[in-house]
Amino acid sequence: MNNDSSGRLADSFGRVAKKLRISITDRCNMQCMYCMPREDHKENRNDSLRSNTGKWFPRNEILSYVELVRISRIMARLGIENIRVTGGEPLLRPRIEDLVAGLSRISGIKSVSMTTNGLLLCDKAARLKESGLQSVNISLDTFKSERFKAITGVDGLHTVLESIHVAGTTGLKIKINAVIVRGWNDTEVADFANFARETGHTVRFIEFMPLDGSGIWAPELVVGKNEMISRISEDVGELVPSAGSNSAPAKLYSFADGKGTVGFISSMTEPFCAECDRTRVTSDGRLLTCLFENPGHDIKSLLRGGKTDEEIADYIMQCIKKKPEGIIGIIRAKALKPTLNLMHTIGG
């Protein structure tokens, strides 16, 4: 394969993919109301968790670590530089440190990171760091135990907070992801800002997107970036844009006194589709060039059908060229509705 990767993953809008999200499972040990299908938001029961087919993806349909490393190596040759491992909950996969080590050894890959809910991170953080993991994004939507259980379906706030502490001691870079939903946790925006100031961890506020498995998304539940900035400035301190920081898709802000950094992923109020440099491979082997692309492009049949790396690379480049404009086009068409896609099956 030609190693001149310049612009090989360019789409028709001139965007070039540099970042790859690989979802390694659709399964999760939480049942967050903005993500996972959930019957009446009742207490989590493992047998009630389902994918978009009404059940988990069959295990033989999930890509193996060998397949995930192969597709990542092919895409690295096409220009991918950064890989993020996602789920579902990625730490549910056994010996995930083997996958991280394999991804870290790929020529051209500059960083390997992970998004996790933190429930299983305490015991695995050190091994993951030793295997080459550089950073973790940990999902945390509230500091209140009962609210945590209502949002996630499990009683796990203490465990997640302990995981944040332990991960920090290993040297992993930590970011906190907080999905803000009006009427659920929007009263805690200032608490998260103070957490960023006290711990030194960047907190990223994420606007609620219609990727929910429970079908509850509605425009009035979205708390926009500007509203959150106003609340933080009034209750905590003045925010100023961080100069020279590249943390896409988040826009970073620092406090005027220099203590603490927060970010905003304003997918709904300020869509950043024009700057998107990401693509995704799902756990069941589909290439998604956009979060809202459904069903995506079948990569698994190529991996398991004897196709060469060159043939798979050519197919990937053809798919990237067809990348849709993104959610900005859906907003323009006034076609927003709940469950446009299911986050737990495609990865964050």
Secondary structure, DSSP 8 states (H G I E B T S, - for coil): -----TTTTB-TTS-B--EEEEE--S--S---TTTS--GGG-S--GGG---TTSS---GGGS--HHHHHHHHHHHHHTT--EEEEESS-GGGSTTHHHHHHHHHTSTT--EEEEEE-STTTTTTHHHHHHHT--EEEEE---S-HHHHHHHHSS--HHHHHHHHHHHHHHT-EEEEEEEEBTTTTGGGHHHHHHHHHHH--EEEEEE--S--TTS---GGGB--HHHHHHHHHHHT--EEE-TT---TTSEEEEETTS--EEEEE-TTTS--GGG--EEEE-TTSEEESSTT-SS-EE-HHHHHTT--HHHHHHHHHHHHHT----HHHHHHTT---TTSS-HHHH--
